[in-house]
Amino acid sequence: MAKIAENQLMYNATLRMLAHKFRGLKSAIAEGRS
């Protein structure tokens, strides 16, 4: 049971990190276009 909770935390942390990276990429692309 603890393992599942641990995996969930890792999953959430990874998702947040990816979302943050994509947001940075999107703004960089938008700035490059303007």
mmCIF file as Biopython writes it, N, C-alpha, C and O atoms, coordinates in Angstrom:
data_model
#
loop_
_atom_site.group_PDB
_atom_site.id
_atom_site.type_symbol
_atom_site.label_atom_id
_atom_site.label_alt_id
_atom_site.label_comp_id
_atom_site.label_asym_id
_atom_site.label_entity_id
_atom_site.label_seq_id
_atom_site.pdbx_PDB_ins_code
_atom_site.Cartn_x
_atom_site.Cartn_y
_atom_site.Cartn_z
_atom_site.occupancy
_atom_site.B_iso_or_equiv
_atom_site.auth_seq_id
_atom_site.auth_asym_id
_atom_site.pdbx_PDB_model_num
ATOM 1   N N  . MET A ? 1  ? 0.835  -1.206 0.000   1.0 0.0 1  A 1 
ATOM 2   C CA . MET A ? 1  ? 0.000  0.000  0.000   1.0 0.0 1  A 1 
ATOM 3   C C  . MET A ? 1  ? 0.876  1.266  0.000   1.0 0.0 1  A 1 
ATOM 4   O O  . MET A ? 1  ? 0.605  2.224  -0.723  1.0 0.0 1  A 1 
ATOM 5   N N  . ALA A ? 2  ? 1.910  1.244  0.812   1.0 0.0 2  A 1 
ATOM 6   C CA . ALA A ? 2  ? 2.813  2.401  0.873   1.0 0.0 2  A 1 
ATOM 7   C C  . ALA A ? 2  ? 3.494  2.612  -0.476  1.0 0.0 2  A 1 
ATOM 8   O O  . ALA A ? 2  ? 3.779  3.740  -0.879  1.0 0.0 2  A 1 
ATOM 9   N N  . LYS A ? 3  ? 3.747  1.498  -1.161  1.0 0.0 3  A 1 
ATOM 10  C CA . LYS A ? 3  ? 4.406  1.572  -2.463  1.0 0.0 3  A 1 
ATOM 11  C C  . LYS A ? 3  ? 3.538  2.338  -3.453  1.0 0.0 3  A 1 
ATOM 12  O O  . LYS A ? 3  ? 4.038  3.143  -4.240  1.0 0.0 3  A 1 
ATOM 13  N N  . ILE A ? 4  ? 2.240  2.083  -3.407  1.0 0.0 4  A 1 
ATOM 14  C CA . ILE A ? 4  ? 1.316  2.761  -4.326  1.0 0.0 4  A 1 
ATOM 15  C C  . ILE A ? 4  ? 1.325  4.268  -4.059  1.0 0.0 4  A 1 
ATOM 16  O O  . ILE A ? 4  ? 1.360  5.071  -4.991  1.0 0.0 4  A 1 
ATOM 17  N N  . ALA A ? 5  ? 1.293  4.638  -2.795  1.0 0.0 5  A 1 
ATOM 18  C CA . ALA A ? 5  ? 1.306  6.059  -2.432  1.0 0.0 5  A 1 
ATOM 19  C C  . ALA A ? 5  ? 2.606  6.706  -2.907  1.0 0.0 5  A 1 
ATOM 20  O O  . ALA A ? 5  ? 2.613  7.841  -3.384  1.0 0.0 5  A 1 
ATOM 21  N N  . GLU A ? 6  ? 3.699  5.968  -2.768  1.0 0.0 6  A 1 
ATOM 22  C CA . GLU A ? 6  ? 5.006  6.476  -3.188  1.0 0.0 6  A 1 
ATOM 23  C C  . GLU A ? 6  ? 5.015  6.709  -4.695  1.0 0.0 6  A 1 
ATOM 24  O O  . GLU A ? 6  ? 5.487  7.741  -5.171  1.0 0.0 6  A 1 
ATOM 25  N N  . ASN A ? 7  ? 4.490  5.741  -5.437  1.0 0.0 7  A 1 
ATOM 26  C CA . ASN A ? 7  ? 4.427  5.866  -6.892  1.0 0.0 7  A 1 
ATOM 27  C C  . ASN A ? 7  ? 3.563  7.054  -7.291  1.0 0.0 7  A 1 
ATOM 28  O O  . ASN A ? 7  ? 3.887  7.775  -8.235  1.0 0.0 7  A 1 
ATOM 29  N N  . GLN A ? 8  ? 2.462  7.259  -6.571  1.0 0.0 8  A 1 
ATOM 30  C CA . GLN A ? 8  ? 1.557  8.361  -6.858  1.0 0.0 8  A 1 
ATOM 31  C C  . GLN A ? 8  ? 2.273  9.696  -6.680  1.0 0.0 8  A 1 
ATOM 32  O O  . GLN A ? 8  ? 2.114  10.611 -7.488  1.0 0.0 8  A 1 
ATOM 33  N N  . LEU A ? 9  ? 3.064  9.796  -5.613  1.0 0.0 9  A 1 
ATOM 34  C CA . LEU A ? 9  ? 3.814  11.030 -5.359  1.0 0.0 9  A 1 
ATOM 35  C C  . LEU A ? 9  ? 4.823  11.287 -6.469  1.0 0.0 9  A 1 
ATOM 36  O O  . LEU A ? 9  ? 4.950  12.407 -6.962  1.0 0.0 9  A 1 
ATOM 37  N N  . MET A ? 10 ? 5.538  10.235 -6.854  1.0 0.0 10 A 1 
ATOM 38  C CA . MET A ? 10 ? 6.526  10.363 -7.931  1.0 0.0 10 A 1 
ATOM 39  C C  . MET A ? 10 ? 5.843  10.792 -9.223  1.0 0.0 10 A 1 
ATOM 40  O O  . MET A ? 10 ? 6.334  11.658 -9.947  1.0 0.0 10 A 1 
ATOM 41  N N  . TYR A ? 11 ? 4.704  10.170 -9.494  1.0 0.0 11 A 1 
ATOM 42  C CA . TYR A ? 11 ? 3.940  10.467 -10.702 1.0 0.0 11 A 1 
ATOM 43  C C  . TYR A ? 11 ? 3.505  11.926 -10.720 1.0 0.0 11 A 1 
ATOM 44  O O  . TYR A ? 11 ? 3.658  12.616 -11.728 1.0 0.0 11 A 1 
ATOM 45  N N  . ASN A ? 12 ? 2.963  12.388 -9.601  1.0 0.0 12 A 1 
ATOM 46  C CA . ASN A ? 12 ? 2.512  13.778 -9.511  1.0 0.0 12 A 1 
ATOM 47  C C  . ASN A ? 12 ? 3.674  14.752 -9.672  1.0 0.0 12 A 1 
ATOM 48  O O  . ASN A ? 12 ? 3.557  15.762 -10.365 1.0 0.0 12 A 1 
ATOM 49  N N  . ALA A ? 13 ? 4.791  14.443 -9.030  1.0 0.0 13 A 1 
ATOM 50  C CA . ALA A ? 13 ? 5.966  15.313 -9.113  1.0 0.0 13 A 1 
ATOM 51  C C  . ALA A ? 13 ? 6.480  15.381 -10.543 1.0 0.0 13 A 1 
ATOM 52  O O  . ALA A ? 13 ? 6.850  16.450 -11.029 1.0 0.0 13 A 1 
ATOM 53  N N  . THR A ? 14 ? 6.500  14.236 -11.211 1.0 0.0 14 A 1 
ATOM 54  C CA . THR A ? 14 ? 6.976  14.183 -12.594 1.0 0.0 14 A 1 
ATOM 55  C C  . THR A ? 14 ? 6.057  14.980 -13.507 1.0 0.0 14 A 1 
ATOM 56  O O  . THR A ? 14 ? 6.518  15.726 -14.370 1.0 0.0 14 A 1 
ATOM 57  N N  . LEU A ? 15 ? 4.757  14.816 -13.311 1.0 0.0 15 A 1 
ATOM 58  C CA . LEU A ? 15 ? 3.789  15.550 -14.131 1.0 0.0 15 A 1 
ATOM 59  C C  . LEU A ? 15 ? 3.971  17.049 -13.961 1.0 0.0 15 A 1 
ATOM 60  O O  . LEU A ? 15 ? 3.948  17.806 -14.931 1.0 0.0 15 A 1 
ATOM 61  N N  . ARG A ? 16 ? 4.153  17.467 -12.709 1.0 0.0 16 A 1 
ATOM 62  C CA . ARG A ? 16 ? 4.310  18.894 -12.436 1.0 0.0 16 A 1 
ATOM 63  C C  . ARG A ? 16 ? 5.568  19.426 -13.111 1.0 0.0 16 A 1 
ATOM 64  O O  . ARG A ? 16 ? 5.566  20.515 -13.684 1.0 0.0 16 A 1 
ATOM 65  N N  . MET A ? 17 ? 6.644  18.641 -13.037 1.0 0.0 17 A 1 
ATOM 66  C CA . MET A ? 17 ? 7.904  19.049 -13.653 1.0 0.0 17 A 1 
ATOM 67  C C  . MET A ? 17 ? 7.753  19.179 -15.165 1.0 0.0 17 A 1 
ATOM 68  O O  . MET A ? 17 ? 8.227  20.143 -15.766 1.0 0.0 17 A 1 
ATOM 69  N N  . LEU A ? 18 ? 7.088  18.198 -15.772 1.0 0.0 18 A 1 
ATOM 70  C CA . LEU A ? 18 ? 6.882  18.230 -17.222 1.0 0.0 18 A 1 
ATOM 71  C C  . LEU A ? 18 ? 6.015  19.421 -17.619 1.0 0.0 18 A 1 
ATOM 72  O O  . LEU A ? 18 ? 6.310  20.113 -18.593 1.0 0.0 18 A 1 
ATOM 73  N N  . ALA A ? 19 ? 4.950  19.654 -16.865 1.0 0.0 19 A 1 
ATOM 74  C CA . ALA A ? 19 ? 4.055  20.771 -17.164 1.0 0.0 19 A 1 
ATOM 75  C C  . ALA A ? 19 ? 4.832  22.083 -17.103 1.0 0.0 19 A 1 
ATOM 76  O O  . ALA A ? 19 ? 4.632  22.971 -17.932 1.0 0.0 19 A 1 
ATOM 77  N N  . HIS A ? 20 ? 5.712  22.198 -16.122 1.0 0.0 20 A 1 
ATOM 78  C CA . HIS A ? 20 ? 6.508  23.409 -15.963 1.0 0.0 20 A 1 
ATOM 79  C C  . HIS A ? 20 ? 7.449  23.588 -17.156 1.0 0.0 20 A 1 
ATOM 80  O O  . HIS A ? 20 ? 7.608  24.694 -17.673 1.0 0.0 20 A 1 
ATOM 81  N N  . LYS A ? 21 ? 8.067  22.491 -17.585 1.0 0.0 21 A 1 
ATOM 82  C CA . LYS A ? 21 ? 8.981  22.553 -18.729 1.0 0.0 21 A 1 
ATOM 83  C C  . LYS A ? 21 ? 8.246  22.969 -19.991 1.0 0.0 21 A 1 
ATOM 84  O O  . LYS A ? 21 ? 8.727  23.807 -20.753 1.0 0.0 21 A 1 
ATOM 85  N N  . PHE A ? 22 ? 7.072  22.373 -20.207 1.0 0.0 22 A 1 
ATOM 86  C CA . PHE A ? 22 ? 6.305  22.690 -21.408 1.0 0.0 22 A 1 
ATOM 87  C C  . PHE A ? 22 ? 5.868  24.145 -21.413 1.0 0.0 22 A 1 
ATOM 88  O O  . PHE A ? 22 ? 5.851  24.794 -22.459 1.0 0.0 22 A 1 
ATOM 89  N N  . ARG A ? 23 ? 5.512  24.658 -20.228 1.0 0.0 23 A 1 
ATOM 90  C CA . ARG A ? 23 ? 5.098  26.055 -20.139 1.0 0.0 23 A 1 
ATOM 91  C C  . ARG A ? 23 ? 6.267  26.949 -20.538 1.0 0.0 23 A 1 
ATOM 92  O O  . ARG A ? 23 ? 6.084  27.939 -21.246 1.0 0.0 23 A 1 
ATOM 93  N N  . GLY A ? 24 ? 7.463  26.600 -20.084 1.0 0.0 24 A 1 
ATOM 94  C CA . GLY A ? 24 ? 8.654  27.368 -20.426 1.0 0.0 24 A 1 
ATOM 95  C C  . GLY A ? 24 ? 8.926  27.324 -21.919 1.0 0.0 24 A 1 
ATOM 96  O O  . GLY A ? 24 ? 9.273  28.335 -22.529 1.0 0.0 24 A 1 
ATOM 97  N N  . LEU A ? 25 ? 8.763  26.134 -22.508 1.0 0.0 25 A 1 
ATOM 98  C CA . LEU A ? 25 ? 8.980  25.987 -23.949 1.0 0.0 25 A 1 
ATOM 99  C C  . LEU A ? 25 ? 7.980  26.819 -24.730 1.0 0.0 25 A 1 
ATOM 100 O O  . LEU A ? 25 ? 8.342  27.508 -25.683 1.0 0.0 25 A 1 
ATOM 101 N N  . LYS A ? 26 ? 6.719  26.752 -24.322 1.0 0.0 26 A 1 
ATOM 102 C CA . LYS A ? 26 ? 5.662  27.492 -25.025 1.0 0.0 26 A 1 
ATOM 103 C C  . LYS A ? 26 ? 5.929  28.990 -25.004 1.0 0.0 26 A 1 
ATOM 104 O O  . LYS A ? 26 ? 5.782  29.664 -26.023 1.0 0.0 26 A 1 
ATOM 105 N N  . SER A ? 27 ? 6.321  29.510 -23.846 1.0 0.0 27 A 1 
ATOM 106 C CA . SER A ? 27 ? 6.576  30.954 -23.765 1.0 0.0 27 A 1 
ATOM 107 C C  . SER A ? 27 ? 7.810  31.321 -24.578 1.0 0.0 27 A 1 
ATOM 108 O O  . SER A ? 27 ? 7.859  32.399 -25.172 1.0 0.0 27 A 1 
ATOM 109 N N  . ALA A ? 28 ? 8.802  30.445 -24.614 1.0 0.0 28 A 1 
ATOM 110 C CA . ALA A ? 28 ? 10.009 30.707 -25.402 1.0 0.0 28 A 1 
ATOM 111 C C  . ALA A ? 28 ? 9.668  30.749 -26.886 1.0 0.0 28 A 1 
ATOM 112 O O  . ALA A ? 28 ? 10.162 31.603 -27.622 1.0 0.0 28 A 1 
ATOM 113 N N  . ILE A ? 29 ? 8.820  29.823 -27.316 1.0 0.0 29 A 1 
ATOM 114 C CA . ILE A ? 29 ? 8.396  29.782 -28.724 1.0 0.0 29 A 1 
ATOM 115 C C  . ILE A ? 29 ? 7.583  31.033 -29.058 1.0 0.0 29 A 1 
ATOM 116 O O  . ILE A ? 29 ? 7.771  31.642 -30.111 1.0 0.0 29 A 1 
ATOM 117 N N  . ALA A ? 30 ? 6.684  31.406 -28.157 1.0 0.0 30 A 1 
ATOM 118 C CA . ALA A ? 30 ? 5.844  32.584 -28.382 1.0 0.0 30 A 1 
ATOM 119 C C  . ALA A ? 30 ? 6.716  33.834 -28.497 1.0 0.0 30 A 1 
ATOM 120 O O  . ALA A ? 30 ? 6.472  34.682 -29.356 1.0 0.0 30 A 1 
ATOM 121 N N  . GLU A ? 31 ? 7.722  33.952 -27.644 1.0 0.0 31 A 1 
ATOM 122 C CA . GLU A ? 31 ? 8.610  35.118 -27.690 1.0 0.0 31 A 1 
ATOM 123 C C  . GLU A ? 31 ? 9.423  35.129 -28.976 1.0 0.0 31 A 1 
ATOM 124 O O  . GLU A ? 31 ? 9.692  36.192 -29.534 1.0 0.0 31 A 1 
ATOM 125 N N  . GLY A ? 32 ? 9.810  33.961 -29.442 1.0 0.0 32 A 1 
ATOM 126 C CA . GLY A ? 32 ? 10.594 33.865 -30.666 1.0 0.0 32 A 1 
ATOM 127 C C  . GLY A ? 32 ? 9.806  34.318 -31.881 1.0 0.0 32 A 1 
ATOM 128 O O  . GLY A ? 32 ? 10.371 34.872 -32.825 1.0 0.0 32 A 1 
ATOM 129 N N  . ARG A ? 33 ? 8.501  34.082 -31.858 1.0 0.0 33 A 1 
ATOM 130 C CA . ARG A ? 33 ? 7.647  34.449 -32.994 1.0 0.0 33 A 1 
ATOM 131 C C  . ARG A ? 33 ? 7.399  35.950 -33.056 1.0 0.0 33 A 1 
ATOM 132 O O  . ARG A ? 33 ? 7.372  36.542 -34.135 1.0 0.0 33 A 1 
ATOM 133 N N  . SER A ? 34 ? 7.216  36.562 -31.883 1.0 0.0 34 A 1 
ATOM 134 C CA . SER A ? 34 ? 6.830  37.982 -31.875 1.0 0.0 34 A 1 
ATOM 135 C C  . SER A ? 34 ? 7.985  38.896 -32.264 1.0 0.0 34 A 1 
ATOM 136 O O  . SER A ? 34 ? 7.821  40.115 -32.303 1.0 0.0 34 A 1 
#
